[in-house]
C-alpha cells in the first residue's frame, strides 16, 4: 500500500529523516551512510524532476528572505566566490533507543564527541554570491513564481507538516547533479587546500567586497551553502550553480581567542560557542546543477531554429547595433563579433577565442550619447554586464584582485572575480593626468593581464595564483588605450545621432537567444579553406612586417566568429572574405 507523499516543499527534513529511520530500521548500520545516500535523494528526484516541481521551489534572494520559513525547501542561484573548507558535524546520533540524522540540517543541541552513539561526518562549505553584474531581466522566472509559492507555503506548512512515507520510482536521466558521490576528504580552491573548519566569518566588508556596478539590481544576497557527498571536481571557484536544499539561518561566529577555538575534549574546532546576533542565510544542498549563460534567459523565444531564422535575427540585431553606434556599420560588425566571442581553448599563455575591443575617438561628450545607449543595450542583451570607470583615483583605491584573509579564513572578492561569460566595459575617457600609487600600479597590471591573457591573479599573501577567466572586454577611450592592449582597436565614426528605437519583447528575446546560442556552437576549418587562409596570412605578413602572431590569431578568431554569426559551424570562403574586408576598412581608419 502506498502511503501519502512526503511534503518535500514545506517539510524536507521530514522526508530526509523518515527515509533515514526506515533505512536503519531495515538493518543498515548508520556509519554506512557517511558519504552515501540512504534513499532520501530518490524522494527529491521524484519531486523535482519526474513531477516537474522545480519551478515551485521558492528562489532565495533579498526579497524572498523576508518570508521564506526556516527548514523549508528553497533554491539559490549564485557564483562560488569562496571555498571555505570542510566542516565536521554529528551526521548520525542515538536519541533514546533510535538513531537520528542531522544531515541536510543543523541540530545545535547535539554536540560533536567521540561517543559510540555519535557518527561524525563531513560536509563542504561554499560561500556563494549573486552572479556579479546579473541584470534584472536575467533573473529566473521562478523569482515571480516564488511570490505565488509564498502564499501557498503557509497552508502547506499548516496542513501537510505530518505527511508520511511513500514508495517512489527511481529516476533516470537528468542534468541535475545529485549529491551521491563519495565524500570529499579535502577542500581545494582550484588546487589550493583549505583547513577543516566549523564556520567562517561571512560578511563582506570594506571596499574589497565583491560589489559591482549593477544599477538594475537591488541588494544582492550572499549565502553559505553546505554541500554533501560531492566530488571536488564538480564544484569550482567562480562557477555558477543552482542549489536546491533546506534553508536555515546560521549564527555568525566571533573568532575565538588562542586556546578557545579547539574543544580539548574532542579535538575539533568549536567556534560555535562564540556567537553574534547577526544571522547568515544558509542552504543545505540536496541537489545542484551547473548553469550556463543560456540558463539565465527568461524564456526561450518562439523561433524556428533554421538558417533563415538565424539570418533574420542577425540582420535585425546588426541594424540595432548600427543605430546605437551612430550609423557606423563597421563598428556594429565588430561589436557583433565581440559579443559572440568565447574562449574555446588555451594554448600555453594564449586564450584562443577572445576578442577584446577598444572603441576609440570617443570624447566625454560623445560617450554621453553613444556610450550610454550602448551600455544600456548591453545590459538588455547580456545576462551579466559590469562596468568600471578607469580614473586615477579608482585605480589607486579599488580592490580588483581577490585576496585571502587568513584571520577570517575568507577569500575577499575583488572586482575582477567574475563568472564565465561576463561582459566588462571599461570607460577610459575619464582618465586624466595623475600619479599612480603602488595599488594603482598593481591594479593596472591586473587589468592588462585580464585583457591580454584572460587571467586574474589571486593574492594568498604567501603566494599568488593565476586563475583563468572568460570575460568579454570592451574599452571605450579617446585614443588607443596605453593601459589595456585590446585585440581590436577601432576608431568610431558616427554619422547620425538617433534616439534609441523601441524594441519589442519578441525581438529582444530573439537577440538574447541568438547571442547565447551562436557563441556555444562548435567550429572547424576545412582543409581547402585552411590553405586559403594560410596563403592570405603569408601575403599579409609580406605586405606588412609588423603583423605578428597576435594579429594572425585575431584574424582566425574573427573568421570563426563571422561563421558563427551566420549559424555556420565551418569557415566558408565568403565569410573569410568578409573578415578581410572589415580589417581593410579598420586599418584605413587607423592610418
LINKA-V959001 format. One record per helix or strand of 2 or more residues. SS is the DSSP state (H for helix, E for strand). FROM is the first residue (numbers start at 0). LEN is the number of residues. If there is no record, write none. Layout:
# LINKA-V959001
ss/from/len
SS/FROM/LEN
SS/FROM/LEN
This chain:
# LINKA-V959001
ss/from/len
H/11/14
H/29/4
H/39/11
H/53/3
E/57/2
H/63/3
E/72/23
E/97/4
E/117/12
H/135/3
H/141/18
E/176/2
E/186/2
E/192/2
H/205/3
E/222/5
H/231/3
E/239/14
H/270/3
E/274/16
H/292/4
H/306/18
H/328/12
E/344/3
E/349/3
E/356/4
H/363/18
E/383/6
H/391/6
E/402/3
E/409/3
E/421/6
H/437/16
E/454/5
E/463/5
E/470/6
E/487/4
H/504/14
H/526/17
H/548/17
H/572/18
